[in-house]
Amino acid sequence: MILVTGAKGQLGMELCHLLDEQGIEYVGTAMADLDITNAEQVAHFVQALQPSIIFHCAAYTAVDLAEDEGKALNQAVNIDGTKNIALAAKEVGATLVYISTDYVFDGLLGEGEYTVDSPKNPQNEYGKAKLAGEQVIEKLLTNYYIIRTSWVFGQYGSNFVYTMKKLAENRKTLTIVSDQVGRPTWTRTLAEFMQFIVEKEAPYGVYHLSNKGSCSWYEFAKEILKENTDVEVLPVTSEEFPQKATRPKRSIMDLSKSEELGFSIIDWKEALNNLLSDNIQ
């Protein structure tokens, strides 16, 4: 049996859809079904289900709110909740697949790419909590996969693609940050990798998974709206668009470890075009 936490989130929904396609039995939980911050509830639930795999997609992802009013919830979900899931997984011998983030890095590497072993130095509260989640898993378990990803977009939930599409309905000009560079990640690609790594019984440890290529948020927005000739997309600096949480200026993660498993990764533009042509009109 497979357990999917965060089954109503954008990645969890994509993963559940993929498992449905493949005819794989699973149980998906949302906050209403399982409060991961409640250690006793998690222990009882996992003990009763006896999953062999736990895809831990549940997370607090309000990056700016995590800096102040959401700080306690960020820590409760991303640290304590992850610890509860890890302890329950250990109790039943389940393999845990944990989704982490490029925000565990500081984005100051320059021209290189972050490998799975690069020094961690998160610059915001969300990144600090997700790194703490990684460390909890590494301390408690041996049978785990930590998958760091970045700039996630997809069919479900709220994300940058939908935000740009929505803004373009009512504005003639959009200003988008051009000095933050990273790798966009289609939830479909990420979900497929999560299932792939488990089925292949790949060596346990840390992996990076995003789509190939890289871009700035400005370039990402230009690609999203390339068919919309009525909207002008203009570049701005991070200083011109201040946010509560510090974002990495350059957080391009090395994908070679994942590719060496035999997993084929498409370019982010192809992934985006697949999403736009299939789901967003």
C-alpha positions in Angstrom: 0.0 0.0 0.0 1.1 3.6 -0.8 0.3 6.6 1.4 0.3 10.1 -0.2 0.2 13.0 2.2 -0.8 16.4 0.9 -3.0 14.7 -1.7 -5.0 17.9 -2.3 -2.0 20.0 -3.0 -0.6 20.7 -6.5 2.0 18.0 -6.4 -0.1 15.5 -4.4 -3.0 15.8 -6.9 -0.6 15.2 -9.8 0.9 12.2 -8.1 -2.5 10.7 -7.3 -3.6 11.3 -10.9 -0.5 9.4 -12.1 -1.1 6.5 -9.7 -4.7 6.3 -10.9 -3.5 6.1 -14.5 -1.2 3.3 -13.6 -3.8 1.4 -11.7 -1.8 1.6 -8.5 -3.6 1.4 -5.2 -3.0 4.2 -2.7 -4.5 6.2 0.1 -4.3 10.0 -0.3 -4.8 12.3 2.7 -5.4 16.0 3.2 -5.4 18.0 6.4 -9.0 17.0 7.1 -8.0 13.3 7.0 -4.6 13.5 8.7 -3.1 16.3 10.7 0.6 15.6 10.3 1.4 17.9 13.2 -0.4 15.5 15.6 2.2 12.8 16.4 -0.3 10.4 17.9 -2.8 10.7 15.1 0.0 10.1 12.5 1.3 7.1 14.4 -2.1 5.5 14.6 -3.1 6.2 11.0 0.2 4.8 9.6 0.1 1.8 11.9 -3.4 0.9 10.7 -2.6 1.4 7.0 0.8 -0.3 7.0 2.1 1.4 3.9 5.3 0.2 2.2 5.8 3.6 0.6 5.0 7.1 1.9 5.1 9.9 -0.6 5.3 12.9 1.7 3.9 15.8 -0.3 2.2 17.7 2.5 4.0 21.0 3.3 3.6 24.6 4.3 4.6 26.6 1.2 3.6 30.2 1.9 7.2 31.4 1.7 6.6 35.1 2.6 4.1 34.4 5.4 6.7 31.9 6.9 8.8 35.0 7.7 6.3 36.3 10.3 2.7 35.3 11.0 3.1 31.9 9.4 6.5 31.1 11.0 5.1 28.8 13.7 2.9 26.9 11.3 5.8 26.6 8.8 7.9 25.0 11.6 5.0 22.8 12.8 4.2 21.4 9.4 7.6 21.3 7.7 9.7 20.2 10.7 7.4 18.6 13.4 5.0 17.1 10.8 7.9 15.6 8.8 9.4 14.2 12.0 6.0 12.6 12.8 5.8 11.0 9.3 9.4 9.8 9.5 8.8 8.2 12.9 5.7 6.5 11.7 7.5 5.3 8.6 10.3 3.9 10.7 7.8 2.0 12.9 6.2 0.2 9.9 9.4 -0.1 7.8 8.0 2.1 5.0 10.2 3.9 2.5 9.8 7.7 2.8 9.9 10.0 -0.2 10.3 13.6 1.0 10.0 16.7 -1.3 12.5 19.4 -0.4 13.5 22.6 -2.1 16.3 24.6 -3.8 15.7 27.1 -1.0 18.0 25.1 1.2 20.8 26.8 -0.8 21.7 30.5 -0.6 21.8 31.1 -4.4 25.2 32.7 -4.2 27.1 30.0 -6.1 27.7 32.2 -9.2 27.9 30.3 -12.5 27.9 26.8 -11.2 25.1 24.3 -10.3 24.3 23.0 -6.8 25.1 19.3 -6.4 23.2 17.1 -3.9 26.2 17.5 -1.6 26.7 21.3 -1.9 26.8 23.3 1.3 23.4 24.3 2.6 22.7 27.8 3.7 19.0 28.7 3.5 18.2 32.4 3.5 14.6 32.3 4.5 12.4 30.6 7.1 10.8 28.2 4.6 14.2 27.0 3.4 15.4 26.6 7.0 12.4 24.5 7.9 12.6 22.3 4.8 16.3 21.7 5.5 15.5 20.8 9.1 13.0 18.3 7.7 15.8 16.8 5.6 18.0 16.5 8.6 15.2 14.8 10.7 14.8 12.2 8.0 18.5 11.5 7.6 18.8 11.1 11.4 15.8 8.8 11.8 15.7 6.7 8.6 17.9 4.7 6.2 15.3 3.9 3.6 14.4 7.4 2.3 14.6 9.5 -0.8 14.9 13.3 -0.4 14.0 15.0 -3.7 14.9 18.7 -3.9 12.9 20.6 -6.5 12.3 24.2 -7.6 9.8 26.6 -9.2 7.0 24.1 -9.3 4.1 24.5 -11.7 1.3 22.3 -12.9 -2.3 21.7 -13.7 -3.5 21.7 -10.1 -3.5 24.3 -7.4 -2.0 27.8 -7.5 1.3 28.5 -9.2 3.2 31.0 -11.3 1.7 29.9 -14.6 -1.9 30.5 -13.4 -0.9 33.7 -11.7 0.6 35.1 -15.0 -2.4 34.0 -17.0 -4.8 35.6 -14.5 -2.9 38.9 -14.3 -2.8 39.0 -18.1 -6.6 39.1 -18.3 -6.7 42.5 -16.6 -3.4 44.2 -17.2 -1.6 45.5 -20.3 1.8 45.5 -18.6 3.4 43.1 -16.2 6.7 43.7 -14.4 8.6 40.5 -13.5 11.8 39.9 -11.6 14.7 39.2 -14.1 17.7 38.7 -11.7 16.5 35.4 -10.1 17.5 32.4 -12.1 16.4 28.8 -11.6 14.9 25.6 -13.1 11.1 25.4 -13.5 9.6 22.0 -12.6 6.4 20.6 -14.1 4.5 18.6 -11.4 4.0 15.8 -14.0 7.8 15.3 -14.4 8.3 15.4 -10.7 5.5 12.9 -10.0 6.8 10.6 -12.6 10.3 10.7 -11.1 8.9 10.0 -7.6 7.2 6.9 -8.9 10.2 6.0 -11.0 12.8 6.1 -8.2 10.7 3.9 -6.0 9.9 1.3 -8.7 13.6 1.2 -9.8 14.6 0.8 -6.1 17.3 3.4 -6.7 20.0 3.9 -4.0 18.6 5.8 -1.0 19.6 9.3 -0.5 19.2 12.9 -1.9 18.3 13.7 -5.5 17.6 16.8 -7.5 14.7 16.9 -9.9 13.6 19.8 -12.1 13.1 20.2 -15.8 16.1 20.8 -17.9 17.3 24.3 -18.9 17.1 27.4 -16.8 15.6 30.8 -16.9 14.7 34.0 -14.9 11.2 34.6 -13.7 10.9 37.2 -16.4 11.9 34.7 -19.1 9.4 32.2 -17.6 6.6 34.8 -17.7 7.5 35.7 -21.3 7.2 32.1 -22.4 3.9 31.6 -20.5 2.4 34.6 -22.3 4.1 34.3 -25.7 0.7 33.8 -27.4 -0.8 36.8 -25.7 0.4 39.8 -27.8 -1.8 42.3 -25.9 0.4 42.1 -22.7 3.8 43.6 -22.4 6.2 41.8 -19.9 8.9 44.0 -18.5 12.0 43.1 -16.4 12.6 44.5 -12.9 15.2 43.8 -10.3 14.6 42.1 -7.0 15.3 45.4 -5.3 12.4 47.0 -7.3 10.1 44.2 -6.3 10.8 43.6 -2.6 9.4 40.5 -0.8 9.5 39.5 2.8 11.4 36.3 2.2 14.9 36.4 0.5 14.9 34.4 -2.7 18.1 32.8 -4.1 19.5 34.8 -7.0 20.7 31.7 -8.8 19.6 28.3 -7.7 20.3 26.0 -10.5 20.5 22.4 -9.2 22.6 19.7 -10.9 20.3 17.0 -12.3 23.0 14.4 -13.2 22.4 12.0 -10.3 18.8 11.6 -11.3 19.6 11.3 -15.0 22.2 8.6 -14.2 19.3 6.4 -13.0 18.0 6.3 -16.6 15.2 8.9 -16.0 14.6 11.1 -19.0 14.0 14.8 -18.2 12.4 17.1 -20.7 13.2 20.8 -21.1 11.1 23.3 -19.1 9.8 24.9 -22.2 8.5 21.6 -23.6 7.0 20.8 -20.2 5.3 24.2 -20.1 4.0 23.8 -23.6 2.6 20.4 -22.8 0.7 21.9 -19.8 -0.6 24.9 -21.8 -1.7 22.8 -24.8 -3.4 20.2 -22.6 -5.0 22.1 -19.8 -4.9 25.8 -20.0 -6.8 27.7 -22.7 
